[in-house]
Amino acid sequence: MSGAAHETIRVVIVGAGPAGLTLGNLLQRSGIDCVILELRDRSYVERRQRAGVLDHHAGRIFEEYGLAGRVLANAPVETLLEIRHEGVPRFLNTPELAGGRPSRLVPQQLLVQRLIATFTEAGGDLRFEARDVALHDLDGARPRVTYRDAGGAEHEVLCSYVAGCDGFHGVSRRSIPDAALTTYSFDHGIGWFTVLSDAPPPRYPLMGVSRHGFAAQFARGPRASRFYLQYRPGDDPRFWPDELIWQQLRLRLGDDTLPDASVTDRDVVEMRSFVVEPMAYGRLFLVGDAAHIITPMGAKGMNLALADAHVLARALAAAEHDGDDAALREYSAVCLRRTWDYQEFSRWFTEMVHDAGDESMAGPFRGRLAKARLDRLFDSPPAAAAFADLMAGTLR
């Protein structure tokens, strides 16, 4: 890029999702110069809807850096979790079981909006519509990041570190030589169809385990709900008529009174798991979905990304302020311990709520095992406490 504009910035963060924006805010609070490059425009990023539960550990990250008052303002605290088996309700007080560690209901788009505002109002450098991002010299002392802005002008940024927060399809992981990574992937053989509707939200997060298939309903604000419906791979539920959607939700949630409501968004969620090791190459550090994908069960995807950002922010602060890069060398190992812990929990949870209902895919033996697992949550206080501990977020 001979005609490119050149500049030097300590840390380049690629991607302005929850991981990149959290890392940017934490570095800003730590006095470390950084820039965030995002492919999409601001409107797209702020409206993109994904997760909605911020676990207790993730909330503590924002408290540690003095960001909770702004980022978590008016976020409802989760109390009970309702799980219905064939329409019969049972409740778990997960915060109480976890020793008083509640999660919070924070839709991802709201979290992203607040993180953007907090970062930019404090003078943060956030560049939307950064196209053709390329990473260079990652295994050297001075990596380079090149890109084109919305007007087509070329830019080159010299830096000390690159944080790849650009998701599964981003450029960061693809910039690492294949031989340097080991990839683990798993297809759970289940499909999820998600529907956003203006239906009144449930009082508590709700899961329905049924012979008709799994379903769930979660609040997305005071007047909206997001529903999830299990479907068989090979089907395309995005073409289901609204009448079929509401029929299946009533069956699976065991609620004949569930009213028809307008469907404002529908999408398919891939139930797959993916992990790469290590999560670092030279001076590039992978954060969040760039390094791992996890099923939505247990709501660990976004929380795992925020935990990665926290570990990396602390490690960069130690390297920059104390000249100690030991934590950077351990970044991948520390994050992968939590990643595999959450992957195991998510897989366990997924099997339980799907196999305990519809036995047609798992078979009757596995179905009975899953039902025993589900019953144990309500019959055994130690089992319920272990479940709640993982829901609240592990500290290790």
C-alpha positions as CSV (number, residue, x, y, z in Angstrom):
1,M,0.0,0.0,0.0
2,S,2.4,2.6,-1.2
3,G,-0.2,5.4,-1.1
4,A,-1.7,4.4,2.3
5,A,-2.0,6.6,5.3
6,H,0.4,5.3,8.0
7,E,0.0,5.4,11.7
8,T,1.1,3.6,14.8
9,I,-1.3,2.3,17.5
10,R,-0.5,0.0,20.4
11,V,-3.4,-2.5,19.9
12,V,-5.6,-3.1,16.8
13,I,-8.9,-4.8,17.6
14,V,-10.6,-6.4,14.6
15,G,-14.3,-6.6,15.1
16,A,-16.9,-4.5,17.0
17,G,-19.1,-7.2,18.5
18,P,-19.4,-7.7,22.2
19,A,-15.9,-9.2,22.4
20,G,-14.1,-6.4,20.5
21,L,-16.1,-3.6,22.2
22,T,-15.6,-5.0,25.6
23,L,-11.8,-5.4,25.0
24,G,-11.7,-1.8,23.7
25,N,-13.4,-0.4,26.7
26,L,-11.2,-2.4,29.1
27,L,-8.0,-1.3,27.4
28,Q,-9.3,2.3,27.3
29,R,-9.8,2.1,31.1
30,S,-6.3,0.6,31.5
31,G,-4.7,3.5,29.6
32,I,-3.7,1.4,26.6
33,D,-4.0,3.0,23.1
34,C,-6.2,1.0,20.7
35,V,-8.4,1.2,17.6
36,I,-11.4,-1.0,16.7
37,L,-11.9,-1.8,13.0
38,E,-15.4,-3.0,12.0
39,L,-16.5,-4.2,8.6
40,R,-20.1,-3.3,8.9
41,D,-21.7,0.1,9.4
42,R,-22.8,1.4,12.8
43,S,-26.5,0.9,12.2
44,Y,-26.0,-2.8,11.3
45,V,-23.8,-3.5,14.4
46,E,-26.2,-1.8,16.8
47,R,-29.3,-3.6,15.5
48,R,-27.8,-7.1,15.2
49,Q,-29.7,-9.4,17.6
50,R,-28.1,-12.4,19.3
51,A,-27.8,-13.4,22.9
52,G,-29.7,-11.9,25.8
53,V,-28.2,-13.3,29.0
54,L,-25.2,-11.8,30.8
55,D,-24.0,-14.2,33.4
56,H,-22.7,-13.1,36.8
57,H,-19.1,-13.6,36.0
58,A,-19.4,-11.3,32.9
59,G,-21.2,-8.7,35.0
60,R,-18.4,-8.7,37.5
61,I,-16.0,-7.8,34.6
62,F,-17.8,-4.6,34.0
63,E,-18.0,-3.8,37.7
64,E,-14.2,-4.3,38.0
65,Y,-13.6,-1.6,35.4
66,G,-16.2,0.8,36.6
67,L,-18.5,0.2,33.6
68,A,-21.4,-1.5,35.2
69,G,-23.4,1.7,36.0
70,R,-23.5,2.5,32.3
71,V,-23.4,-0.9,30.6
72,L,-25.8,-2.7,32.9
73,A,-28.2,0.1,33.8
74,N,-31.8,-1.1,34.4
75,A,-30.9,-4.7,33.3
76,P,-33.3,-7.1,35.0
77,V,-31.8,-9.6,37.4
78,E,-32.6,-13.2,36.6
79,T,-34.4,-15.0,39.4
80,L,-36.1,-18.3,38.6
81,L,-35.7,-20.6,35.6
82,E,-38.8,-22.5,34.6
83,I,-38.5,-25.9,32.9
84,R,-41.7,-27.6,31.8
85,H,-41.8,-31.3,31.1
86,E,-44.9,-32.2,29.0
87,G,-46.5,-29.0,30.3
88,V,-45.8,-29.6,34.0
89,P,-43.8,-26.6,35.4
90,R,-40.8,-26.9,37.7
91,F,-38.6,-24.0,38.9
92,L,-35.0,-23.6,39.8
93,N,-33.8,-20.6,41.8
94,T,-30.4,-20.5,40.0
95,P,-29.0,-17.3,41.7
96,E,-29.8,-18.7,45.2
97,L,-28.3,-22.1,44.3
98,A,-25.2,-20.4,43.0
99,G,-24.6,-18.6,46.3
100,G,-26.3,-15.3,45.4
101,R,-24.8,-14.9,41.9
102,P,-27.6,-13.8,39.6
103,S,-27.3,-13.3,35.8
104,R,-28.8,-10.3,34.0
105,L,-31.1,-10.0,31.0
106,V,-29.3,-7.8,28.6
107,P,-30.1,-8.1,24.9
108,Q,-27.0,-8.1,22.8
109,Q,-28.0,-5.1,20.7
110,L,-28.5,-3.1,23.9
111,L,-25.2,-4.2,25.3
112,V,-23.4,-3.3,22.0
113,Q,-25.1,0.1,21.8
114,R,-24.0,1.0,25.3
115,L,-20.4,-0.3,24.8
116,I,-20.1,1.8,21.6
117,A,-21.4,4.9,23.3
118,T,-19.2,4.4,26.4
119,F,-16.1,3.9,24.2
120,T,-16.6,6.7,21.8
121,E,-17.8,9.3,24.3
122,A,-14.5,8.7,26.2
123,G,-12.5,9.4,23.0
124,G,-12.2,5.9,21.7
125,D,-11.2,5.3,18.1
126,L,-13.9,3.1,16.4
127,R,-13.8,2.9,12.6
128,F,-16.8,1.4,10.9
129,E,-16.9,0.2,7.3
130,A,-13.2,-0.9,7.4
131,R,-13.0,-3.1,4.3
132,D,-10.4,-5.6,3.0
133,V,-8.7,-5.9,6.4
134,A,-5.5,-7.8,6.2
135,L,-3.0,-8.8,8.9
136,H,0.7,-8.9,8.2
137,D,3.9,-9.9,10.1
138,L,2.0,-11.4,13.0
139,D,5.0,-13.5,14.0
140,G,7.3,-10.5,14.2
141,A,7.8,-7.7,16.7
142,R,5.7,-5.1,14.7
143,P,2.6,-6.5,13.1
144,R,0.8,-4.4,10.4
145,V,-2.9,-4.1,9.7
146,T,-4.1,-2.8,6.4
147,Y,-7.6,-1.8,5.3
148,R,-9.7,0.5,3.1
149,D,-12.2,2.9,4.5
150,A,-15.7,3.6,3.2
151,G,-14.3,6.1,0.8
152,G,-11.8,3.7,-0.6
153,A,-8.7,5.3,0.9
154,E,-6.0,2.9,2.0
155,H,-4.7,2.7,5.6
156,E,-1.8,0.9,7.2
157,V,-1.5,0.6,11.0
158,L,1.7,-0.5,12.8
159,C,1.0,-2.0,16.2
160,S,2.4,-4.2,18.9
161,Y,-0.6,-6.6,19.2
162,V,-3.7,-7.6,17.2
163,A,-6.9,-8.9,18.8
164,G,-9.0,-11.0,16.5
165,C,-12.6,-10.4,17.6
166,D,-14.2,-10.7,14.2
167,G,-16.1,-14.0,14.6
168,F,-16.1,-17.4,13.0
169,H,-16.0,-16.0,9.4
170,G,-13.6,-13.1,10.1
171,V,-10.1,-12.6,8.7
172,S,-8.2,-13.1,12.0
173,R,-8.2,-16.9,12.3
174,R,-7.8,-17.3,8.5
175,S,-4.5,-15.3,8.9
176,I,-2.9,-18.0,10.9
177,P,-1.2,-20.8,9.0
178,D,-3.3,-24.0,9.0
179,A,-0.4,-26.0,10.4
180,A,-0.3,-23.8,13.4
181,L,-3.8,-24.6,14.5
182,T,-5.7,-27.7,15.7
183,T,-9.4,-27.6,15.0
184,Y,-12.1,-29.5,16.9
185,S,-15.7,-29.5,15.6
186,F,-18.9,-31.3,16.4
187,D,-22.4,-31.3,14.8
188,H,-25.1,-31.9,17.4
189,G,-27.5,-33.1,14.8
190,I,-30.2,-30.7,16.0
191,G,-31.6,-27.6,14.4
192,W,-33.0,-24.5,16.2
193,F,-35.5,-22.1,14.7
194,T,-35.7,-18.7,16.4
195,V,-38.6,-16.3,16.2
196,L,-38.8,-12.8,17.5
197,S,-42.3,-11.6,18.3
198,D,-44.2,-8.9,20.1
199,A,-45.8,-11.6,22.3
200,P,-45.7,-10.7,26.0
201,P,-42.6,-12.1,27.7
202,P,-42.8,-14.9,30.3
203,R,-42.4,-14.0,33.9
204,Y,-39.3,-16.2,34.0
205,P,-37.0,-17.7,31.3
206,L,-39.0,-20.7,30.1
207,M,-38.0,-24.0,28.5
208,G,-40.4,-26.7,27.3
209,V,-39.3,-30.3,27.1
210,S,-41.8,-32.3,25.2
211,R,-42.4,-35.4,23.0
212,H,-43.2,-32.9,20.2
213,G,-39.7,-31.4,20.5
214,F,-37.9,-28.7,22.5
215,A,-39.1,-25.1,22.7
216,A,-38.1,-22.0,24.8
217,Q,-39.3,-18.5,25.4
218,F,-37.2,-15.6,26.7
219,A,-37.9,-12.0,27.3
220,R,-36.5,-9.4,24.8
221,G,-37.7,-6.3,26.5
222,P,-41.0,-5.5,28.3
223,R,-43.2,-6.2,25.3
224,A,-41.3,-8.8,23.2
225,S,-40.2,-12.4,23.3
226,R,-37.8,-14.6,21.5
227,F,-38.9,-18.2,20.9
228,Y,-36.8,-21.2,20.0
229,L,-38.1,-24.3,18.3
230,Q,-36.2,-27.6,17.7
231,Y,-36.5,-28.8,14.1
232,R,-35.1,-31.7,12.2
233,P,-32.0,-31.0,10.0
234,G,-33.0,-31.0,6.4
235,D,-36.2,-29.1,7.1
236,D,-36.3,-25.3,6.6
237,P,-38.6,-23.8,9.2
238,R,-38.0,-20.3,7.9
239,F,-40.9,-21.1,5.6
240,W,-43.2,-22.4,8.3
241,P,-46.5,-20.4,8.3
242,D,-47.2,-18.4,11.4
243,E,-50.1,-20.7,12.3
244,L,-47.7,-23.7,12.5
245,I,-45.2,-21.8,14.6
246,W,-47.8,-20.9,17.2
247,Q,-49.3,-24.4,17.1
248,Q,-46.0,-25.9,17.9
249,L,-45.1,-23.4,20.6
250,R,-48.4,-24.1,22.4
251,L,-47.8,-27.9,22.2
252,R,-44.2,-27.8,23.3
253,L,-44.6,-25.1,26.0
254,G,-47.8,-26.7,27.3
255,D,-49.7,-23.4,27.0
256,D,-53.0,-23.4,25.1
257,T,-53.5,-19.7,26.1
258,L,-50.4,-18.5,24.3
259,P,-51.7,-15.8,21.9
260,D,-50.9,-15.4,18.3
261,A,-48.7,-12.4,17.7
262,S,-46.9,-10.8,14.8
263,V,-43.5,-12.4,13.9
264,T,-41.0,-9.7,13.4
265,D,-37.9,-11.8,12.7
266,R,-37.1,-15.5,12.1
267,D,-33.8,-17.2,11.7
268,V,-32.0,-20.6,12.0
269,V,-29.4,-21.2,14.7
270,E,-26.7,-23.7,13.9
271,M,-26.3,-26.2,16.7
272,R,-22.6,-26.8,16.3
273,S,-19.5,-26.6,18.4
274,F,-16.1,-25.5,17.3
275,V,-12.7,-24.8,19.0
276,V,-9.3,-24.0,17.7
277,E,-6.1,-24.4,19.7
278,P,-4.1,-22.4,20.4
279,M,-6.0,-19.1,20.6
280,A,-2.8,-17.1,19.8
281,Y,-0.2,-16.9,17.0
282,G,2.7,-14.6,17.4
283,R,1.2,-11.3,18.4
284,L,-2.3,-12.2,17.3
285,F,-4.8,-13.2,19.9
286,L,-8.2,-14.8,19.0
287,V,-11.1,-13.7,21.1
288,G,-14.7,-15.0,21.2
289,D,-16.2,-16.6,18.2
290,A,-13.0,-16.3,16.2
291,A,-11.7,-19.1,18.4
292,H,-14.8,-21.0,19.5
293,I,-18.5,-21.5,18.7
294,I,-20.8,-23.0,21.3
295,T,-24.5,-24.0,21.2
296,P,-26.9,-21.5,22.8
297,M,-27.8,-23.9,25.6
298,G,-26.7,-22.2,28.9
299,A,-26.2,-18.9,27.1
300,K,-22.4,-19.2,27.2
301,G,-21.4,-17.9,23.7
302,M,-21.4,-14.1,24.5
303,N,-20.2,-14.7,28.0
304,L,-17.3,-16.8,26.9
305,A,-16.3,-14.0,24.5
306,L,-16.4,-11.4,27.3
307,A,-14.3,-13.7,29.6
308,D,-11.7,-14.0,26.8
309,A,-11.6,-10.2,26.4
310,H,-11.1,-9.8,30.2
311,V,-8.2,-12.3,30.3
312,L,-6.6,-10.5,27.3
313,A,-7.1,-7.0,28.7
314,R,-5.4,-8.0,32.0
315,A,-2.5,-9.7,30.1
316,L,-1.9,-6.7,27.8
317,A,-2.0,-4.3,30.8
318,A,0.7,-6.5,32.6
319,A,2.8,-6.4,29.5
320,E,2.4,-2.7,28.8
321,H,2.6,-1.3,32.3
322,D,4.8,-3.9,34.1
323,G,6.9,-5.3,31.2
324,D,5.6,-8.8,32.2
325,D,4.4,-10.9,29.3
326,A,3.9,-14.1,31.2
327,A,0.1,-13.6,31.2
328,L,0.1,-13.1,27.4
329,R,2.0,-16.4,27.0
330,E,-0.6,-18.1,29.1
331,Y,-3.6,-16.4,27.4
332,S,-4.6,-19.3,25.3
333,A,-4.2,-22.0,28.0
334,V,-6.2,-19.9,30.5
335,C,-9.1,-19.2,28.0
336,L,-9.2,-22.8,26.7
337,R,-9.7,-24.2,30.2
338,R,-12.9,-22.2,30.5
339,T,-13.9,-22.9,26.8
340,W,-13.8,-26.6,27.2
341,D,-15.6,-26.4,30.6
342,Y,-18.4,-24.4,29.0
343,Q,-18.5,-26.7,25.9
344,E,-19.0,-29.7,28.1
345,F,-21.8,-27.9,30.1
346,S,-23.5,-26.8,26.9
347,R,-23.4,-30.3,25.4
348,W,-24.7,-31.8,28.6
349,F,-27.5,-29.3,28.8
350,T,-28.4,-29.7,25.1
351,E,-28.7,-33.5,25.4
352,M,-30.8,-33.3,28.6
353,V,-33.5,-31.0,27.3
354,H,-33.7,-32.5,23.8
355,D,-33.4,-36.2,24.6
356,A,-35.7,-36.1,27.6
357,G,-38.6,-35.1,25.4
358,D,-38.5,-36.3,21.8
359,E,-37.0,-39.8,21.8
360,S,-37.3,-40.3,18.1
361,M,-33.7,-39.2,17.4
362,A,-31.9,-40.2,20.6
363,G,-33.8,-43.5,21.2
364,P,-35.7,-44.6,24.3
365,F,-32.6,-45.6,26.4
366,R,-30.9,-42.2,26.0
367,G,-34.3,-40.6,26.5
368,R,-34.7,-42.2,29.9
369,L,-31.1,-41.2,30.8
370,A,-31.8,-37.6,29.9
371,K,-35.1,-37.6,31.9
372,A,-33.2,-38.9,35.0
373,R,-30.6,-36.1,34.5
374,L,-33.5,-33.6,34.3
375,D,-35.2,-35.0,37.4
376,R,-32.0,-34.9,39.4
377,L,-31.8,-31.1,39.0
378,F,-35.0,-30.9,41.1
379,D,-34.4,-33.8,43.4
380,S,-30.7,-33.4,44.3
381,P,-29.5,-30.0,45.9
382,P,-25.9,-30.8,45.0
383,A,-26.8,-31.4,41.4
384,A,-28.8,-28.3,41.2
385,A,-26.0,-26.3,42.8
386,A,-23.5,-27.6,40.3
387,F,-25.8,-26.6,37.5
388,A,-26.4,-23.1,38.9
389,D,-22.7,-22.6,39.4
390,L,-22.0,-23.1,35.7
391,M,-25.0,-20.9,34.8
392,A,-23.5,-18.1,36.9
393,G,-20.1,-18.4,35.2
394,T,-16.9,-20.0,36.4
395,L,-14.0,-18.0,37.6
396,R,-11.2,-20.4,36.7
